[in-house]
């Protein structure tokens, strides 16, 4: 079997590495930082611990499949998974609050009717029915199969917009769905929040982005005991058990080419490593920006898939115990100059020094721009979080702010990679797992099928399948 070099130790890259090792390949991972996990990071101070990347897991079946295919111990023997219920609490601009249950359409409809008025839940439920149609049409080609050489089929927006009355005009963006089908500004804000969490602007995101709330509300939200970093730990340990070798603090300077094919890598220190295949989990735009891969092999690369949004994370260390009525996740919607923020309050002893303290993580997605006053922005985020955490200002011991530039330093890109979406003339399809240079493959959130923990894991499965089975590979079964 071939020797395979993997660039980067993010979740998508490690998922590919474990699967390739099981198939008999010799796999070595070169990671430019001192640790693994990529965007799934951890910040610790004074006995407090915070996830600095994703805080919840959606579609855990992706990682269940990884662990089934790469060893005897299933995922649940390696990490503790708990469904979060309610899945989320929403605090709207007018002060209205609603708790949405986990993976219960009937419960969600009833909760919205009770909080927003009769008919609100019915409108949201009807929207989810059409979102399900979009999901059914795109799930296979956009998530489970290799990207076709001609991406025309999934480029057409599959959202079945209403055709009657005020809605007879064609629906082309997610914002138009909210205006024409949901009508209530609070339901519109609810829809918008799902898109923004993935880095998309509802005003420009295609109607097919309706699959994002459908996916979460149908398949549920899960918490990993100890924080999402524990999932990265488990995937790393699975790789080690499959004899994947890791070399940290070893940036790759460029991909070596011979006779029009990738044949290895050159490390920043000058050492060369030959390989039959090279799998890159690094952000695809950064590979070209840093000349790890030359532009001559990337003229057809879909750089326009970059969403242009970054994530700001504020870690709050609080004195005093978490109150009994607290929920795991609260979305506080924008109002009065405050941004929309997601407040995560996991009831997890592993994240706090003792029962008399609490770790709270607040996140917001923003347009990335130079010169931003991040401390001032973090202040507005903290103010918004006060609507989810009683007496937050009085309880606050300290805060730590993580900006998009911190994300760039640690991962190579400041932006949030979005998942693949149909429509938008194909502009939101990530880079193909098969790079323009034969023998070089792309895995992770910046390649097909796109960003998010589940999508990154899917990319690893696709790359491993393409390498092991070649042109016969048609995707997961």
C-alpha positions as CSV (number, residue, x, y, z in Angstrom):
1,X,0.0,0.0,0.0
2,X,1.1,3.6,-0.6
3,X,2.5,6.0,1.9
4,X,0.2,8.9,2.4
5,X,1.0,12.3,3.8
6,X,-1.8,14.4,5.4
7,X,-1.4,18.1,5.8
8,X,-3.1,19.3,9.0
9,X,-4.7,17.6,11.9
10,X,-8.3,19.0,11.8
11,X,-11.3,16.7,12.1
12,X,-11.7,16.1,8.4
13,X,-8.0,15.3,7.9
14,X,-7.9,13.0,10.8
15,X,-11.1,11.3,9.7
16,X,-9.5,10.6,6.3
17,X,-6.2,9.5,8.0
18,X,-7.9,6.9,10.2
19,X,-9.9,5.4,7.3
20,X,-6.8,5.2,5.1
21,X,-4.8,3.6,7.8
22,X,-7.5,0.9,8.3
23,X,-7.3,0.3,4.5
24,X,-3.6,-0.6,4.9
25,X,-1.8,2.7,4.0
26,X,1.1,4.2,5.9
27,X,-0.2,7.6,7.0
28,X,1.8,10.5,8.5
29,X,0.1,13.7,9.5
30,X,2.1,17.0,9.5
31,X,0.5,19.7,11.6
32,X,2.0,23.2,11.7
33,X,0.8,23.9,15.3
34,X,1.5,22.1,18.5
35,X,-1.8,20.2,18.7
36,X,-4.6,18.6,16.7
37,X,-8.2,19.5,16.2
38,X,-8.0,22.5,13.9
39,X,-11.0,24.7,14.6
40,X,-12.1,22.5,17.4
41,X,-10.0,24.2,20.1
42,X,-10.0,24.8,23.8
43,X,-9.1,27.7,26.1
44,X,-8.3,27.1,29.7
45,X,-7.6,29.4,32.6
46,X,-8.0,29.3,36.4
47,X,-9.9,26.0,36.3
48,X,-12.3,27.2,33.6
49,X,-12.4,25.6,30.2
50,X,-14.2,26.7,27.0
51,X,-14.7,25.3,23.5
52,X,-13.4,27.9,21.1
53,X,-14.9,26.2,18.0
54,X,-18.2,24.4,17.7
55,X,-20.1,23.9,20.9
56,X,-22.7,21.3,19.7
57,X,-22.6,18.3,17.4
58,X,-25.2,17.8,14.7
59,X,-25.6,14.6,12.6
60,X,-23.5,12.5,15.1
61,X,-24.1,9.5,12.7
62,X,-21.1,10.8,10.7
63,X,-18.7,10.1,13.6
64,X,-20.5,6.9,14.6
65,X,-19.8,5.7,11.1
66,X,-16.1,6.7,11.4
67,X,-15.7,4.8,14.7
68,X,-17.5,1.7,13.4
69,X,-15.3,1.6,10.2
70,X,-12.0,2.2,12.1
71,X,-12.2,0.0,15.2
72,X,-14.1,-2.2,17.7
73,X,-15.1,0.6,20.1
74,X,-18.1,2.6,19.0
75,X,-18.3,6.3,19.4
76,X,-20.4,6.1,22.6
77,X,-17.6,4.1,24.3
78,X,-15.1,6.9,23.5
79,X,-17.2,10.0,24.3
80,X,-20.4,10.8,26.2
81,X,-23.1,12.1,23.9
82,X,-26.2,13.8,25.3
83,X,-29.1,15.2,23.5
84,X,-29.6,18.9,24.4
85,X,-33.2,19.6,25.4
86,X,-34.5,22.1,24.9
87,X,-32.4,22.4,21.8
88,X,-32.4,26.2,22.1
89,X,-34.0,29.1,23.8
90,X,-34.7,32.2,21.6
91,X,-34.9,35.7,23.0
92,X,-36.3,38.0,20.3
93,X,-35.9,41.7,19.9
94,X,-39.3,42.4,21.4
95,X,-38.5,40.4,24.5
96,X,-40.5,37.3,23.5
97,X,-39.0,34.1,24.6
98,X,-39.5,30.5,23.3
99,X,-37.9,27.2,24.1
100,X,-37.7,24.8,21.1
101,X,-37.5,21.1,21.9
102,X,-34.9,18.8,20.4
103,X,-35.8,17.0,17.2
104,X,-39.6,17.3,17.7
105,X,-41.5,19.0,14.9
106,X,-44.8,18.8,16.7
107,X,-43.2,20.2,19.9
108,X,-41.7,23.0,18.0
109,X,-45.0,23.9,16.3
110,X,-46.7,23.9,19.7
111,X,-44.0,26.0,21.3
112,X,-44.1,28.6,18.6
113,X,-47.9,28.8,18.7
114,X,-47.8,29.3,22.4
115,X,-45.1,32.0,22.4
116,X,-45.8,33.9,19.2
117,X,-49.5,33.4,18.7
118,X,-51.8,30.9,16.9
119,X,-50.6,30.2,13.3
120,X,-46.9,30.9,13.9
121,X,-46.1,27.3,14.5
122,X,-48.2,26.2,11.4
123,X,-46.3,28.6,9.2
124,X,-42.9,27.3,10.5
125,X,-44.1,23.7,10.1
126,X,-45.1,24.3,6.5
127,X,-41.7,25.9,5.8
128,X,-40.0,22.8,7.2
129,X,-42.1,20.5,5.0
130,X,-40.7,22.4,1.9
131,X,-37.2,22.4,3.5
132,X,-37.5,18.6,3.7
133,X,-38.1,18.4,0.0
134,X,-35.0,20.4,-0.6
135,X,-33.1,18.2,1.8
136,X,-34.3,15.0,0.0
137,X,-33.2,16.3,-3.4
138,X,-29.8,17.4,-2.3
139,X,-28.7,15.2,0.6
140,X,-27.1,12.5,-1.6
141,X,-25.3,14.7,-4.2
142,X,-24.2,17.4,-1.7
143,X,-23.3,15.3,1.3
144,X,-22.7,11.7,0.5
145,X,-21.3,11.5,-3.0
146,X,-18.1,12.9,-4.6
147,X,-18.7,16.2,-6.3
148,X,-19.4,15.7,-10.0
149,X,-17.0,17.1,-12.5
150,X,-20.0,19.1,-13.8
151,X,-21.8,20.6,-10.8
152,X,-24.8,21.7,-12.8
153,X,-27.4,19.3,-11.2
154,X,-27.0,20.6,-7.6
155,X,-26.5,24.1,-8.8
156,X,-30.2,24.6,-9.5
157,X,-32.0,25.7,-6.3
158,X,-34.3,22.8,-5.2
159,X,-36.4,24.8,-2.7
160,X,-40.1,24.4,-3.7
161,X,-41.4,27.9,-3.2
162,X,-45.1,28.6,-3.0
163,X,-46.7,29.8,-6.2
164,X,-50.0,31.3,-5.1
165,X,-51.2,34.7,-4.0
166,X,-48.5,37.1,-2.8
167,X,-46.0,34.4,-3.2
168,X,-46.3,33.8,-6.9
169,X,-43.0,35.6,-7.6
170,X,-40.0,33.3,-7.7
171,X,-38.2,32.8,-4.4
172,X,-34.4,33.1,-4.8
173,X,-33.0,33.9,-1.4
174,X,-33.5,32.8,2.2
175,X,-34.5,36.3,3.2
176,X,-37.3,36.2,0.6
177,X,-38.6,33.0,2.1
178,X,-38.8,34.6,5.5
179,X,-40.6,37.7,4.1
180,X,-43.1,35.8,1.9
181,X,-43.8,32.6,3.9
182,X,-43.1,33.3,7.6
183,X,-44.1,37.0,7.7
184,X,-43.7,37.3,11.5
185,X,-40.5,39.2,12.2
186,X,-39.7,36.8,15.0
187,X,-40.0,33.7,12.8
188,X,-37.8,35.6,10.2
189,X,-35.2,36.2,12.9
190,X,-35.3,32.5,13.8
191,X,-34.7,31.5,10.2
192,X,-31.9,34.1,9.8
193,X,-30.1,32.8,12.9
194,X,-29.7,29.4,11.5
195,X,-28.1,30.8,8.3
196,X,-25.8,33.2,10.2
197,X,-24.6,30.4,12.5
198,X,-23.1,28.8,9.4
199,X,-21.6,32.0,8.1
200,X,-24.3,32.9,5.5
201,X,-26.0,36.2,5.0
202,X,-29.8,35.5,4.6
203,X,-30.0,38.3,2.0
204,X,-27.7,36.5,-0.4
205,X,-28.0,32.9,0.7
206,X,-30.0,30.8,-1.7
207,X,-33.4,29.4,-0.8
208,X,-31.8,26.0,-0.4
209,X,-30.3,27.2,2.9
210,X,-33.7,26.2,4.3
211,X,-32.0,22.8,4.8
212,X,-29.9,24.2,7.7
213,X,-32.8,24.6,10.2
214,X,-34.4,21.4,8.8
215,X,-31.2,19.4,9.5
216,X,-30.9,20.6,13.0
217,X,-34.5,20.4,14.0
218,X,-34.9,16.9,12.5
219,X,-31.7,15.2,13.6
220,X,-31.1,17.0,16.8
221,X,-28.4,18.7,18.7
222,X,-25.9,16.8,20.8
223,X,-23.4,17.7,23.5
224,X,-20.1,15.9,24.0
225,X,-19.2,15.5,27.7
226,X,-16.1,17.5,28.5
227,X,-16.8,19.8,25.5
228,X,-16.4,19.3,21.8
229,X,-12.7,19.1,22.3
230,X,-13.3,15.7,23.7
231,X,-14.4,14.6,20.2
232,X,-11.1,15.8,18.7
233,X,-9.3,13.8,21.5
234,X,-11.3,10.7,20.6
235,X,-10.6,10.9,16.9
236,X,-6.9,11.6,17.5
237,X,-6.7,8.5,19.8
238,X,-8.5,6.4,17.1
239,X,-5.9,7.5,14.6
240,X,-3.0,6.6,17.0
241,X,-4.6,3.2,17.5
242,X,-4.6,2.7,13.8
243,X,-0.9,3.6,13.8
244,X,-1.2,7.0,12.1
245,X,1.9,9.0,12.8
246,X,1.7,12.7,13.9
247,X,4.4,15.2,13.5
248,X,3.5,18.5,15.2
249,X,5.1,22.0,14.8
250,X,5.9,20.9,11.2
251,X,4.4,23.3,8.6
252,X,4.4,22.1,5.0
253,X,6.0,24.6,2.7
254,X,4.9,23.1,-0.6
255,X,3.5,20.1,-2.4
256,X,6.1,18.4,-4.6
257,X,5.1,17.6,-8.2
258,X,6.6,15.2,-10.8
259,X,5.2,14.5,-14.2
260,X,2.0,16.4,-13.4
261,X,1.3,14.5,-10.2
262,X,1.7,15.2,-6.5
263,X,4.5,13.0,-5.2
264,X,5.1,14.3,-1.7
265,X,5.7,17.4,0.4
266,X,8.5,19.7,1.4
267,X,8.5,20.8,5.0
268,X,9.4,24.3,6.1
269,X,12.7,23.1,7.4
270,X,13.7,21.8,4.0
271,X,13.1,18.1,4.5
272,X,11.2,16.3,1.7
273,X,8.8,13.5,2.2
274,X,7.8,11.3,-0.7
275,X,4.2,10.0,-0.9
276,X,1.9,8.2,-3.2
277,X,-0.9,10.6,-2.2
278,X,-1.1,13.9,-0.4
279,X,-4.3,14.8,1.6
280,X,-4.6,18.4,2.7
281,X,-6.9,19.3,5.5
282,X,-5.7,22.9,5.5
283,X,-8.1,25.7,4.3
284,X,-8.0,25.5,0.6
285,X,-7.6,29.3,0.0
286,X,-4.6,29.4,2.3
287,X,-2.9,26.6,0.3
288,X,-2.8,28.9,-2.7
289,X,-2.2,32.1,-0.7
290,X,0.9,30.6,0.9
291,X,2.0,28.9,-2.3
292,X,1.9,25.4,-0.8
293,X,0.1,24.6,-4.1
294,X,0.8,26.8,-7.1
295,X,-1.9,28.7,-8.8
296,X,-1.3,26.9,-12.1
297,X,-3.0,23.9,-10.5
298,X,-5.9,25.9,-9.1
299,X,-7.3,28.2,-11.8
300,X,-10.6,26.4,-11.5
301,X,-10.7,26.5,-7.7
302,X,-14.0,27.9,-6.4
303,X,-12.6,30.5,-4.0
304,X,-15.9,32.4,-4.2
305,X,-17.3,29.8,-1.8
306,X,-15.7,31.7,1.0
307,X,-18.6,33.3,3.0
308,X,-16.6,36.4,4.1
309,X,-17.8,36.0,7.7
310,X,-15.7,35.2,10.8
311,X,-16.6,34.1,14.3
312,X,-16.0,36.0,17.5
313,X,-15.9,34.0,20.7
314,X,-16.1,35.5,24.2
315,X,-15.2,33.2,27.1
316,X,-16.9,34.3,30.4
317,X,-15.7,33.1,33.8
318,X,-18.5,33.6,36.3
319,X,-18.8,33.3,40.1
320,X,-21.9,31.6,41.4
321,X,-23.6,28.4,40.4
322,X,-25.6,27.9,37.2
323,X,-29.3,28.4,38.1
324,X,-31.7,25.5,37.9
325,X,-33.8,27.1,35.1
326,X,-30.7,27.6,32.8
327,X,-30.7,26.0,29.4
328,X,-27.7,24.8,27.4
329,X,-28.1,27.1,24.4
330,X,-29.8,30.5,24.1
331,X,-29.9,32.6,21.0
332,X,-30.3,36.3,21.8
333,X,-31.5,38.0,18.6
334,X,-30.1,41.4,17.5
335,X,-31.7,44.6,18.9
336,X,-30.7,48.1,19.6
337,X,-27.2,47.8,18.2
338,X,-26.5,44.5,19.8
339,X,-25.5,41.6,17.6
340,X,-27.2,38.2,17.5
341,X,-25.3,36.0,19.8
342,X,-25.4,32.3,20.8
343,X,-24.9,31.7,24.5
344,X,-23.7,28.2,25.6
345,X,-24.0,27.2,29.2
346,X,-23.2,23.5,29.4
347,X,-23.9,21.9,32.8
348,X,-20.5,20.2,32.8
349,X,-18.3,19.9,35.9
350,X,-15.3,19.4,33.6
351,X,-15.5,23.0,32.4
352,X,-15.5,24.8,35.7
353,X,-13.3,24.8,38.8
354,X,-16.2,23.8,41.1
355,X,-20.0,24.0,41.6
356,X,-19.8,27.6,42.7
357,X,-18.6,28.8,39.3
358,X,-19.7,28.6,35.7
359,X,-18.1,28.8,32.3
360,X,-20.2,30.5,29.6
361,X,-19.2,30.9,25.9
362,X,-20.8,33.6,23.7
363,X,-20.3,33.6,19.9
364,X,-21.3,35.8,17.0
365,X,-20.6,35.7,13.3
366,X,-19.5,39.0,11.7
367,X,-18.2,40.3,8.4
368,X,-14.5,40.1,8.6
369,X,-12.9,43.6,8.2
370,X,-9.5,45.1,9.2
371,X,-9.4,47.6,12.0
372,X,-12.4,46.3,13.9
373,X,-12.5,47.2,17.6
374,X,-13.0,43.7,18.9
375,X,-13.0,44.6,22.5
376,X,-15.9,47.0,22.0
377,X,-17.7,44.4,19.9
378,X,-17.1,41.8,22.7
379,X,-18.7,44.3,25.1
380,X,-21.9,44.4,23.1
381,X,-21.9,40.6,22.9
382,X,-21.5,40.4,26.7
383,X,-24.4,42.9,27.1
384,X,-26.6,40.7,24.8
385,X,-25.6,37.6,26.8
386,X,-26.9,39.3,29.9
387,X,-30.4,38.6,28.6
388,X,-29.7,34.9,28.8
389,X,-27.6,34.8,32.0
390,X,-29.2,36.5,35.1
391,X,-26.9,38.9,36.9
392,X,-24.1,38.3,34.4
393,X,-22.4,41.7,35.0
394,X,-22.3,41.1,38.8
395,X,-21.0,37.5,38.4
396,X,-18.3,38.2,35.8
397,X,-14.8,37.5,37.0
398,X,-13.0,37.9,33.7
399,X,-13.5,37.5,30.0
400,X,-11.3,36.3,27.1
401,X,-12.0,37.4,23.5
402,X,-11.1,35.3,20.5
403,X,-11.3,37.1,17.2
404,X,-11.3,36.0,13.6
405,X,-7.6,36.9,13.4
406,X,-6.9,34.5,16.3
407,X,-8.7,31.8,14.2
408,X,-6.5,32.7,11.2
409,X,-3.4,32.3,13.3
410,X,-4.5,28.9,14.5
411,X,-6.1,27.4,11.4
412,X,-4.9,29.4,8.4
413,X,-8.2,31.2,7.6
414,X,-10.3,33.7,9.5
415,X,-13.5,33.1,7.7
416,X,-16.3,30.5,8.6
417,X,-16.4,27.8,5.9
418,X,-20.0,27.2,4.9
419,X,-21.6,23.9,4.0
420,X,-22.4,23.1,0.4
421,X,-25.7,24.7,-0.8
422,X,-27.5,24.2,-4.1
423,X,-28.4,27.2,-6.1
424,X,-26.6,30.6,-6.3
425,X,-25.3,29.5,-9.7
426,X,-23.1,27.0,-8.0
427,X,-21.1,29.6,-6.2
428,X,-21.6,28.0,-2.8
429,X,-20.1,24.6,-3.8
430,X,-16.8,24.1,-1.9
431,X,-13.6,22.8,-3.6
432,X,-13.8,19.3,-5.0
433,X,-12.1,16.7,-2.9
434,X,-10.0,15.9,-6.0
435,X,-7.7,18.8,-6.5
436,X,-6.7,20.0,-10.0
437,X,-3.3,18.3,-9.3
438,X,-3.6,14.5,-9.5
439,X,-2.5,12.8,-6.3
440,X,-3.5,15.8,-4.2
441,X,-6.8,15.6,-2.3
442,X,-8.7,18.1,-0.2
443,X,-10.5,17.2,3.1
444,X,-12.0,19.3,5.9
445,X,-14.4,22.2,6.1
446,X,-13.0,24.0,3.1
447,X,-13.7,21.2,0.7
448,X,-16.8,19.2,-0.4
449,X,-19.3,19.0,1.3
450,X,-18.2,22.1,3.3
451,X,-18.0,23.5,6.8
452,X,-19.4,22.2,10.1
453,X,-18.2,19.2,12.1
454,X,-20.5,16.7,10.3
455,X,-19.5,18.0,6.9
456,X,-15.8,17.9,7.7
457,X,-16.2,14.2,8.8
458,X,-18.0,13.5,5.6
459,X,-15.2,15.0,3.6
460,X,-12.7,12.6,5.2
461,X,-14.9,9.6,4.3
462,X,-15.1,10.9,0.7
463,X,-11.4,11.4,0.3
464,X,-10.6,7.9,1.8
465,X,-13.2,6.3,-0.5
466,X,-11.8,8.0,-3.6
467,X,-8.2,6.9,-2.8
468,X,-9.0,3.4,-1.8
469,X,-11.7,2.6,-4.4
470,X,-10.7,5.0,-7.2
471,X,-13.1,5.9,-9.9
472,X,-15.5,3.1,-8.8
473,X,-16.3,5.0,-5.6
474,X,-19.8,6.4,-5.6
475,X,-20.1,7.7,-2.0
476,X,-21.3,6.3,1.3
477,X,-24.0,3.7,1.3
